[in-house]
Amino acid sequence: MLAKIWKKLLLFVVIVACLFNVVNKLVKKSSLEQELQSSAQYMEEQQLENNQ
């Protein structure tokens, strides 16, 4: 009886942790446009450094 309760409790905790992780990644995810702009800026800076 006690083992079943612990199993359900731990399963609930795992599900909540997974949901929290997914929601956290969705909230903090930067947009594709920002990623592309930062990549382009980095490439331009590297190209300028190589030309000098």
FIVEXNU-751866 format. One line per 8 residues: for each residue z, x, y of C-alpha. Coordinates in pm, whole numbers. Each point is the difference from the previous one (the first is absolute). Example, Ala and Ser with C-alpha at 12.3 -4.5 7.8 and 13.67 -1.06 7.14 Angstrom:
<sites>
780 1230 -450; -66 137 344
</sites>
This chain:
<sites>
0 0 0; 99 273 244; -308 206 -90; -230 -291 85; 164 -39 341; -37 372 74; -361 -6 -114; -84 -292 229
190 157 289; -176 334 -35; -339 -171 -35; 72 -191 322; 96 324 178; -321 171 -117; -214 -292 117; 170 -5 341
-45 378 34; -371 -26 -85; -51 -282 248; 185 194 269; -219 304 -67; -322 -203 24; 106 -175 320; 114 328 154
-337 163 -74; -189 -297 146; 205 1 319; -20 376 61; -364 37 -104; -212 140 278; -340 -153 55; -317 155 -135
-127 44 355; 303 210 94; -43 213 -312; -368 61 77; 72 86 363; 270 249 -89; -225 159 -263; -287 30 248
230 151 262; 132 254 -250; -353 97 -103; -104 44 364; 301 221 69; -75 213 -304; -363 33 102; 97 107 354
240 261 -139; -270 139 -231; -252 25 287; 237 204 215
</sites>
